Amino acid sequence: MEEESQQKLEAEVSPALISVHPAHKSISVSVGSGIRVFNLEERCGVTLVDENGGHKDSIRAIRYSLDGEIFVSAGDDKLVKIWDTSSWHCVCSVISEKRVTAIAITKDGTFVCFADKFGTVHVVDIGDCDKSSPSPVHKKAVPILSHYCSIITRLEFSPDGRYIVSADRDFKIRVKQLPLLIIVPVTIFIFCYSIPSLTESSYRFVSCLAFITPLDREQGFLVSGSGDSTVRLWDHASGSLLDTCEIGAKGLLHSDGRNDEILPAVTDICATTDGSLVAVAIQRHNAVTMQPPYPGTLYDQREAYIPTSVSSSPLYPVLWMVMGASSLHTSDSESLVRVRAISGFAADNLESKVHETFVLEDTDVPGGMALLEELQHKLSIGKEAFVIASEAVKIATRNLLIKKHYSAERREFRKRGRNDKKGQATDEL
């Protein structure tokens, strides 16, 4: 009973997320069930309008479309909401059968894919949504693929639009070719394979994905981060591993004297479009590191700051990061959020030196103190609050990503009470 109570408590903690408009027009932060948006052009906060009252539970994924015209949020309330970024009205709402863990948007902004907690990926056509209507349209999604009851941690479409790539908690990356997705969403894929990226271990999940697109390669390369402190470069079209960066081996991690045998997880990745810079957020480490071309710790160690999410705009040389966690027992306004920015995060930055990339002071952050007040709801945050938030962040990440192990009796009990067969895709591996 005590173990179940602890698991229930941990499940109620969710990490803060950040997403930047591709043209650097706005920045969105989610914590708990709330979404906070700051308009960088008008230097003011934005009010989101939803006739259905917005999200009712923790948000687990947020994202702008490539053109920035729509913003998508989804999470534990089994809702996927599509927002028009010109009016910030909710124009479409989709109900999922299970809790949503990841989302992706096609290049043309016509389709939204989302993954639920049982590993099924769905697609919904939002191309005909009327952005001028004050009432959101309710859409039904179609299942298109499955990871067979494994939590999907990230979804990404390749830059050329030919593949959808999904990462899961069971150390796998799956690549699906989508030649007919925009014509017939329920078409069975003609090409599908898994990348066995990691050896089996509770801590070796795949946590995040990002694409980079050098000028001479339209289809780009795939970068993945995982629970064993590695960042890996892939040719996703062939499934070939091109390079592995072991963060610990690079000397970027500093021991805190506790649990040295367990390497901290990579929790998020953000890359410049050409891949000249890749920012890696590390769990249990007060830093964001940069790879390549120059390794280095780029955050002040004096603060107990553990980034939970990082994001950037290809048109603006700043990396944004957020730390925060929310419990459903506290109101959204009480949830601690800390937003920071790092300058010099730009494509073709190969000639830059380490000292040219640094953490901006609060007064120098784009949007200034008005942005921080809107996204954080607090301008002054004490050291003790940071420590408490850091512990909550660790719990949230562990609960979401690290696979739980149950006894044989417990597994059989869970199977009898499970109702996850409905809607399973036909292409399970």
Long-range contacts (C-beta under 8 A, 24 or more apart in sequence): 7-399, 7-404, 10-395, 10-396, 10-398, 10-399, 11-399, 12-58, 12-327, 12-328, 12-329, 13-325, 13-326, 13-327, 13-392, 13-395, 13-396, 13-399, 14-58, 14-59, 14-60, 14-75, 14-76, 14-325, 14-326, 14-396, 15-267, 15-308, 15-309, 15-324, 15-325, 15-393, 15-396, 15-397, 15-400, 16-308, 16-309, 16-322, 16-323, 16-324, 16-325, 16-326, 16-335, 16-337, 17-59, 17-60, 17-61, 17-62, 17-308, 17-309, 17-322, 18-309, 18-310, 18-311, 18-320, 18-321, 18-322, 18-339, 19-62, 19-63, 19-64, 19-71, 19-309, 19-311, 20-64, 20-311, 20-312, 20-313, 20-316, 20-320, 21-64, 21-68, 21-85, 21-313, 22-64, 22-65, 22-66, 22-67, 22-68, 22-313, 22-314, 22-315, 23-68, 23-313, 23-315, 24-313, 24-315, 24-316, 24-318, 24-366, 25-68, 25-85, 26-85, 27-311, 27-320, 27-367, 27-371, 27-375, 28-62, 28-64, 28-71, 29-322, 29-324, 29-337, 29-339, 29-375, 30-59, 30-62, 30-73, 31-59, 31-324, 31-325, 31-326, 31-332, 31-335, 31-337, 32-58, 32-59, 32-326, 32-327, 32-328, 32-330, 32-332, 32-335, 33-57, 33-58, 33-59, 33-75, 33-77, 33-328, 33-332, 34-59, 34-332, 34-335, 35-59, 35-62, 35-73, 36-337, 36-374, 36-375, 36-377, 37-88, 37-374, 38-367, 38-370, 38-371, 38-374, 38-375, 40-366, 40-367, 40-371, 43-367, 43-368, 43-370, 43-371, 44-370, 44-374, 45-370, 45-374, 46-88, 47-88, 48-83, 48-88, 48-89, 48-90, 49-87, 49-88, 49-89, 49-90, 50-81, 50-89, 50-90, 50-136, 51-90, 51-134, 51-135, 51-136, 52-90, 52-93, 52-136, 54-81, 54-90, 55-79, 55-81, 57-328, 58-326, 58-328, 60-99, 60-100, 60-101, 60-102, 60-400, 61-100, 61-101, 61-102, 61-103, 61-114, 62-103, 63-103, 63-104, 63-105, 65-105, 65-109, 66-105, 66-107, 66-109, 67-109, 69-109, 70-105, 70-109, 70-126, 72-103, 72-105, 72-112, 74-100, 74-103, 74-114, 75-99, 75-100, 76-100, 78-116, 80-112, 80-114, 80-124, 80-141, 81-136, 82-112, 82-126, 82-129, 82-136, 84-131, 86-131, 87-131, 89-131, 89-134, 89-136, 90-136, 91-129, 91-130, 91-131, 91-133, 91-136, 91-137, 92-124, 92-126, 92-129, 92-136, 92-137, 92-138, 92-139, 93-136, 93-137, 93-138, 93-139, 94-124, 94-138, 94-139, 94-140, 94-141, 95-138, 95-140, 96-122, 96-141, 97-422, 97-423, 98-420, 101-151, 101-152, 101-153, 101-400, 102-152, 102-153, 102-154, 102-155, 102-166, 103-155, 104-155, 104-156, 104-157, 104-164, 105-157, 106-157, 106-161, 106-181, 106-182, 107-157, 107-159, 107-161, 108-182, 110-182, 111-181, 111-182, 111-185, 113-144, 113-155, 113-157, 113-164, 114-141, 114-155, 115-147, 115-152, 115-155, 115-166, 116-152, 117-151, 118-149, 118-151, 118-420, 119-146, 119-147, 119-148, 119-149, 119-150, 119-151, 119-152, 119-168, 120-145, 120-146, 120-147, 120-423, 120-424, 120-425, 121-145, 121-146, 121-147, 121-152, 121-155, 121-164, 121-166, 121-425, 123-181, 123-185, 125-185, 142-185, 142-186, 143-423, 143-424, 143-425, 144-181, 144-185, 144-186, 144-189, 144-425, 145-174, 145-176, 145-189, 145-192, 145-425, 145-427, 146-424, 146-425, 146-427, 146-428, 147-172, 147-174, 148-428, 148-429, 149-420, 151-400, 151-401, 153-205, 153-206, 153-207, 153-208, 153-400, 153-401, 154-206, 154-207, 154-208, 154-209, 155-209, 156-209, 156-210, 156-211, 156-222, 158-211, 158-219, 158-220, 158-222, 158-236, 159-211, 159-213, 159-218, 159-219, 159-220, 160-218, 160-219, 160-220, 162-219, 163-236, 163-237, 165-209, 165-222, 165-236, 167-206, 167-207, 167-208, 167-209, 167-224, 168-205, 168-206, 169-205, 169-206, 169-401, 169-402, 169-403, 170-205, 170-403, 171-196, 171-197, 171-198, 171-199, 171-200, 171-201, 171-204, 171-205, 171-206, 171-226, 172-196, 172-197, 172-206, 173-197, 173-206, 173-209, 173-222, 173-224, 173-234, 173-236, 174-429, 175-236, 175-237, 175-239, 188-426, 188-427, 189-427, 192-427, 192-429, 193-239, 194-429, 195-234, 195-236, 195-239, 195-241, 197-224, 197-226, 197-232, 197-234, 197-241, 198-226, 198-227, 198-228, 198-230, 201-227, 201-228, 202-402, 202-403, 202-405, 203-227, 203-228, 203-262, 203-263, 203-265, 203-402, 204-228, 205-265, 205-401, 205-402, 205-403, 207-265, 207-266, 207-267, 207-268, 207-401, 208-266, 208-267, 208-268, 208-269, 209-269, 210-269, 210-270, 210-271, 210-278, 211-271, 212-271, 212-272, 212-273, 212-274, 212-275, 212-278, 213-273, 213-274, 213-275, 214-274, 214-275, 215-274, 221-275, 223-269, 223-271, 223-275, 223-278, 224-269, 225-265, 225-266, 225-267, 225-268, 225-269, 225-280, 226-265, 226-266, 227-263, 227-265, 227-266, 227-401, 227-402, 228-263, 228-265, 229-253, 229-263, 229-264, 229-265, 229-266, 229-282, 230-266, 231-266, 231-269, 231-278, 231-280, 231-291, 245-291, 247-280, 247-282, 247-289, 250-289, 250-291, 250-295, 251-295, 252-282, 252-287, 252-289, 252-295, 252-296, 252-297, 253-282, 253-285, 254-285, 254-301, 256-284, 265-397, 265-401, 267-307, 267-308, 267-309, 267-397, 268-307, 268-308, 268-309, 268-310, 269-310, 270-310, 270-311, 270-312, 270-319, 270-345, 272-312, 272-314, 272-345, 272-346, 272-347, 272-349, 273-314, 273-347, 274-347, 274-348, 276-347, 276-348, 276-349, 276-350, 277-345, 277-346, 277-347, 277-349, 279-310, 279-312, 279-319, 279-342, 279-345, 281-307, 281-308, 281-309, 281-310, 281-321, 282-306, 283-393, 283-394, 283-397, 284-394, 288-319, 288-321, 288-342, 290-357, 293-349, 293-350, 294-352, 294-353, 294-354, 296-354, 296-357, 298-342, 298-357, 298-358, 298-359, 299-340, 299-342, 299-359, 300-359, 303-383, 303-386, 304-383, 304-386, 304-387, 304-389, 304-390, 305-338, 305-340, 305-386, 305-390, 306-390, 306-393, 306-394, 307-340, 308-393, 308-396, 308-397, 312-345, 314-347, 316-366, 317-343, 317-344, 317-345, 317-346, 317-349, 318-342, 318-343, 318-345, 318-360, 318-366, 319-345, 322-375, 323-386, 323-389, 323-390, 323-393, 324-389, 324-393, 325-389, 325-392, 325-393, 325-395, 325-396, 327-392, 333-377, 336-378, 336-381, 336-385, 336-386, 336-388, 336-389, 337-375, 337-376, 337-377, 338-376, 338-381, 338-386, 338-389, 339-365, 339-371, 339-372, 339-375, 339-376, 340-365, 341-365, 341-366
